[in-house]
């Protein structure tokens, strides 16, 4: 059972995180924390989040959800200079989560994806964005998936891929397509086959708007290699954004009895 405690013993402090209007920060962190119940700060998750965790039938699912959600609150709290437990979330028409601006007093956009024991969070001040993360593993019926969800041009390109690179090519295409739908705020209802990523390589590519309400909006997608064995993609509104990968575990607060201090680090991303 997950038990909510009351905050105690001084101030739990996280580094203030600067984020310029043309920047995107991408956090990657693991979810397999053995002592996760002891290390997570009390009082951060809402009653709804705790209830959702309690409903998970398996301990590992409960752990992954709680660690991911708590890390998300730590990250966003750093950018918004707000205590993580005070953040309020609401959902768009197709379930895309957002921070309630009435409580945060600042603009922030974010998106989350997790697969197995890894999670990824992307954050921007002004740009809508979406991310998708997948652990690379063999798939049954990959040709059927391609036939249903890839565009005609993608299907033709995929048929010419050497057998040794088929799986990696599939996941690079799939993550870009899902990240695009998440960025546009339509989810899988937007139709994966409407997105063509045949030109996807290691450089950013232009992608279509599939929201039905964004005439003229530009979207830029790029693949990300977070850790060996995983593939990810980031899609963001507009062009010219600088992308930075963030190092360090976001749930490592400095607990101080008095005056605040700051810590933190970033590592430049490639591409």
N, C-alpha and C positions, 0 to 999 in steps of 0.2 A: 504494500500500500504506500502511496505517496502521501507524506504528511507535510502540510504547510506549517512552517515555523514563523516566528516573528523575528524581524531583523534585530540584531543586538551587537554590542561591543564596537562602538565607533562607527566610522563612515566607510562604506565599501566604495572604492574609488576606481574608475576606469580612465584610461588616457583620453583626453579630448582629441577628437579625430578631425583634422581639417579636410575639407573636400571642396575643391573649386567647381565652378559651374560647368566646366568642360571636361571634368574628370569622372571616371568610373573606377570604383574600387571593387575588387573581386577577392573575397575571403574563401579559403578552403580549410576545412578542419575535420578531424575524425570524430566519430560518434562512439567508438568502442572504449569507453572510460570505465575501468573496473570499479572505481570508488565514486561513481557519478552521483550517488545520493548524498555523499558527504561533501563533495566539492561544489555543488551548485548552490548559489546564494538563495537564501529563503525569501519568500514573499514576492518573487518575481512573476510567477505565472498566474494568470487569471483563473477564476473558478471554472470557466469553460474549458480552459486548457488542461487543468488538472482533471476534470471530468473526462475529457477525451482520452487522456493518458490512462486513466483507470479502466476505461472500456476496452483497452487493448488486451487481447487474449494472451499474448506472449510477452514475457519479460523483456526480450530484446527489442521488440517493437515499442514498448513503453519507454525503455531507456533511450532509444534513438529519437523518439519524438521529444522527450523532455530535454535532452542535451541539445538538440537542434534548435528548439524553440527558445531555450534559455540563452544559447549563444547568439541567436538572432537579436534578442532583446539587448544583450550586451553591446553588440555591434551598433545597432540603431541608436541606443542610448548614448553611445559615444559621439556619434555625429550630431545628435540633436541636443546634447548637453542636458539630458533628462535622465532621472533614475529609471533603469530598465523596467521596474515594476509598475511605473506610472503610464507606460505606453498603452494606448488603446488601438485596436485594429478593427477594420471593417472590410467587407468584401465587395468587389465590383459585381456587375450583372452575371459574369461567368465565373465568379469565385476568386478572382485575382485579389490577394490581400493588399491592404494599404494601411498606412498609419493615419489615424484620425488627426487631421491638421488642427482641429480645435484644441487638442491636448498637447500637441508637439510644438506649436508656435513657429515651426519652420517647415519648409518644403523638403520632402525626401521621397525618392522612389527606390524600390528594392524588389528583388525576386529571389526565390529560394529553390534549390533542388537538392535531393539526396538520393543516394543509391548505395545499398548495402551499408558499409560503415563509414562512408564519406559524405560530406555535405558541402555545398557551395552557396554563397550569398553574394549577390552583386548589388551595389548601392550607387545612386546618382542623385545629385541635387535637382536636376531639371529634366532629365531624359527618362522616358518610359523605357523599360528594359525587361528582358526575359532571359532565363538561363535554364539549361538542361544538363544533367549529369547522368552518365550511365557507366556501370561496370561492364567491361568487355568480357563477354562469356559466350560460348556457342549457343546458337538459337536453332530450334527446330522450325521448319517451315519458313525459312528466311525468304525464299522465292515467292511464297504466297503473300508475305508481308509487303514485299516490294511491289507486287502486282496490285495490291489494294491501296497502298498509301504513297507510292512514288508517282511523280508526274511522268508523262510519256518520255520526255527527254532524259529524265533520271533513270527510267527503266532501261532505255537504250544504252546509256552510259554504263550502268551497272552490269549489263550483260557482257560488256567488253573488259571488265576488270579481271585481272589474273586471280586464280583461286586462292593464292597465298595472301592476297590483300582484300578479299571480299568482305570479311567480317569487319575489319577496321574501316573500310569505306562505308559500309552500311551504317555503322555507329556514328561516323562523322556526319553523314547525311541526316540521320534520324535526329541527332541532338540539335542540329541547326534548325530543322523543321519545327521541332517542339519548342525550342527557344523563341522562334519567330511567332508562333501562335500565342505563347505566353506573353511576349512583349506587346502584341496587339490587344491583349486582354480578352481573347475569345476562347482560349483553351482548345481542346481537341475538337470542339464543335466547329471550328473554323475550317477544318478539312486539310489534312496533311498533304494531299495530292495537289492542292492549289499552290504549293510553295516549291519552287524549282531551285535547287542548290547545286546543279551540275558543275558550276564554275567554282565550287568551294575548294580552296587549297589552303595554304597557310596565311594568305593575306585576307583582309576584310573584303566582303562582297556586299553588293546592294541587294536587298530583298523586297518583295512586294508587301503592300499593306493589305491585310486580309480581314480587317475589322469591319469593313463596310461603311466606316464613318471617318476615314482618314484620307480622303482624296488629296493627293499631292504629298503625303507624308513619306519621308525616306526612312528606311531602316537599314542598318549595317550589321552584318553578322560576321563572326570569326570563331574559329575553333580554338579550344583550350586543351592543353594536356596537363591536368592538375597533378596527378601522380601516376606512376606506372600501373597499368591495368585498368585505367579509367579514361573516358573521353568526355569532354564537355563542350558546350557552345554558349556564346554570349551574343545576344541580338539587342541593339540599342537604337533608339530614335535618333535620326540625323546622322551626320558624318563628322569626322574630325575629332572624336573624343579620344582622350588619352586613357589608356587602361593600365591600372597598377594592381599587381597581385599583393595581397597583404599577408605578411608572415606573422607567426606567433599565435598562441592559443587565446581566443577572445575571452575565455572565462578564467583569467588569471588576474583578479583584482588585487590592488594594494590596499590593505585595510589599515587605516590610520586613525589615531585618536584625535587628531587636531587638524593642522593645516594641510591642504591638498598638495600633491605633487603629480607629475605626469610621467608616463612611460609610453613606449610604443615604437614600432618599426615598420617600414615598408620596403618592398623589393620590387624594382621595375619589372613589368611583364614584357614578353617578347611579342611582336606583331601588333 
